[in-house]
């Protein structure tokens, strides 16, 4: 069977289009985040200094990279948690730093603030554990932690007396 040369060109062109379309589809399937709205910031997707708000600056030091958070009491250098693969975005500018059975800790980038939410009683032990974890994780002192915008929130469903309000870190005066 002899084919017309023009027919061969059309067949080859259609095959090439199908292959390119399949490669494009496979590429977007394998490299997308699944469309679940949750964005992980890991080693392959780092924030550059230009991405940081004006209250945050990237600082490279002997102990690794830190970010400098501007506060009303001056600059506080903290661990660059954006590079921690365990930290993930819960919204575009909000990041989950730690989740435990009795608390979670989030960072709200636009407000440059940390939030500890107590999830279950006993409130005081959960608060103490969360505050100690935050200070240790950020690699700062309690004094520096007091310079940060950091609140402890207790939902009313967890404690009727303490709930519905936000509190400063317990060691801050």
C-alpha positions as CSV (number, residue, x, y, z in Angstrom):
1,X,0.0,0.0,0.0
2,X,1.5,3.4,-1.1
3,X,0.6,6.5,0.9
4,X,0.5,10.0,-0.4
5,X,3.5,12.1,1.0
6,X,1.1,14.7,2.2
7,X,-0.9,12.1,4.2
8,X,2.3,10.9,5.9
9,X,3.2,14.5,6.9
10,X,-0.3,14.9,8.5
11,X,0.0,11.6,10.4
12,X,3.4,12.5,11.7
13,X,2.2,16.0,12.7
14,X,-0.8,14.5,14.6
15,X,1.4,11.9,16.4
16,X,3.8,14.8,17.5
17,X,0.8,16.8,18.8
18,X,-0.5,13.9,20.8
19,X,2.9,13.2,22.3
20,X,3.5,16.8,23.3
21,X,0.0,17.0,24.8
22,X,0.7,13.8,26.8
23,X,4.0,15.0,28.0
24,X,2.4,18.3,29.1
25,X,-0.3,16.5,31.0
26,X,2.1,14.2,32.7
27,X,4.4,17.1,33.6
28,X,1.6,19.0,35.3
29,X,0.3,15.9,37.1
30,X,3.6,15.0,38.6
31,X,4.9,18.4,39.5
32,X,1.7,20.1,40.7
33,X,0.8,20.2,44.4
34,X,-2.4,18.3,43.9
35,X,-4.6,21.4,44.1
36,X,-5.4,20.8,47.8
37,X,-4.6,24.4,48.7
38,X,-1.8,23.3,51.0
39,X,1.6,24.5,50.0
40,X,4.8,22.9,51.4
41,X,7.9,25.1,51.6
42,X,10.8,22.7,51.4
43,X,14.3,22.7,50.0
44,X,13.0,22.7,46.4
45,X,10.9,25.8,47.0
46,X,12.7,28.3,49.2
47,X,11.6,31.9,49.9
48,X,14.1,34.4,48.7
49,X,15.0,37.5,50.6
50,X,12.9,39.5,48.2
51,X,9.8,37.4,49.1
52,X,10.1,38.4,52.8
53,X,8.0,41.3,54.1
54,X,9.7,44.4,55.2
55,X,9.7,43.2,58.8
56,X,11.7,40.1,57.9
57,X,15.2,40.0,56.7
58,X,17.4,37.0,55.9
59,X,20.6,36.8,58.0
60,X,23.4,34.4,57.3
61,X,25.4,33.6,60.4
62,X,27.8,31.0,61.8
63,X,24.9,28.9,63.0
64,X,23.1,28.8,59.7
65,X,20.4,31.0,58.2
66,X,18.2,33.1,60.5
67,X,15.5,35.6,59.7
68,X,15.4,38.9,61.5
69,X,11.9,39.9,62.6
70,X,11.3,43.5,63.2
71,X,9.4,44.2,66.5
72,X,8.5,47.3,68.4
73,X,11.4,46.5,70.8
74,X,14.0,46.0,68.0
75,X,15.2,43.2,65.8
76,X,14.9,39.5,66.9
77,X,16.9,37.0,64.9
78,X,15.1,33.6,64.8
79,X,15.7,30.3,63.0
80,X,14.7,30.5,59.4
81,X,11.6,28.2,59.8
82,X,10.6,28.7,56.2
83,X,13.3,26.2,55.3
84,X,12.0,23.6,57.6
85,X,10.3,20.9,55.5
86,X,8.0,20.1,58.4
87,X,6.6,23.7,58.3
88,X,3.7,24.1,55.8
89,X,1.5,26.9,54.6
90,X,-2.1,26.7,55.9
91,X,-3.0,29.8,53.9
92,X,-1.0,32.0,51.6
93,X,0.7,33.9,54.5
94,X,0.1,31.6,57.5
95,X,2.4,28.8,58.4
96,X,2.0,25.9,60.7
97,X,5.1,25.4,62.8
98,X,4.1,22.6,65.2
99,X,1.0,20.5,65.8
100,X,0.6,18.4,69.0
101,X,-2.4,16.7,70.6
102,X,-2.9,19.6,73.1
103,X,-1.7,22.6,71.1
104,X,-0.6,24.0,67.8
105,X,1.7,26.9,66.8
106,X,1.2,29.1,63.8
107,X,3.1,32.0,62.3
108,X,1.1,34.8,60.6
109,X,3.5,36.4,58.2
110,X,1.5,39.6,57.4
111,X,1.2,40.4,61.1
112,X,4.6,39.0,61.9
113,X,3.0,37.2,64.8
114,X,3.1,33.8,66.4
115,X,0.0,32.2,67.8
116,X,-0.2,29.3,70.2
117,X,-3.7,27.7,70.3
118,X,-4.4,25.4,73.2
119,X,-6.5,22.4,72.0
120,X,-7.2,20.6,75.2
121,X,-6.9,20.7,79.0
122,X,-4.9,20.9,81.2
123,X,-4.4,24.4,79.8
124,X,-1.4,25.4,81.9
125,X,0.8,22.3,81.1
126,X,-0.1,22.6,77.4
127,X,0.8,26.3,77.5
128,X,4.1,25.7,79.2
129,X,5.0,22.9,76.7
130,X,4.1,25.0,73.7
131,X,6.0,28.1,75.0
132,X,9.1,26.1,75.7
133,X,8.9,24.4,72.3
134,X,8.6,27.8,70.5
135,X,11.6,29.3,72.3
136,X,13.7,26.3,71.7
137,X,12.6,25.9,68.0
138,X,13.3,29.5,67.2
139,X,16.7,29.4,68.9
140,X,16.0,32.4,71.1
141,X,15.9,33.4,74.8
142,X,12.7,34.0,76.7
143,X,13.7,37.6,76.8
144,X,13.8,37.7,73.0
145,X,10.5,35.8,72.8
146,X,8.9,38.5,74.8
147,X,9.9,41.0,72.1
148,X,7.9,39.1,69.5
149,X,4.3,39.4,68.8
150,X,3.2,36.1,70.4
151,X,-0.2,35.2,71.8
152,X,-1.6,32.1,73.5
153,X,-5.3,31.5,72.6
154,X,-7.6,29.3,74.6
155,X,-10.9,28.5,72.9
156,X,-14.0,28.6,75.1
157,X,-14.7,24.9,74.2
158,X,-11.4,24.0,75.9
159,X,-11.8,26.0,79.2
160,X,-14.9,27.9,80.1
161,X,-13.0,30.3,82.5
162,X,-9.9,31.0,80.4
163,X,-11.5,30.5,77.0
164,X,-12.4,33.1,74.4
165,X,-9.3,35.3,75.2
166,X,-5.7,35.6,74.2
167,X,-2.8,35.9,76.6
168,X,0.8,36.9,76.4
169,X,3.6,34.3,76.9
170,X,3.5,33.3,80.5
171,X,7.1,34.3,81.2
172,X,6.7,37.8,79.8
173,X,6.0,40.7,82.2
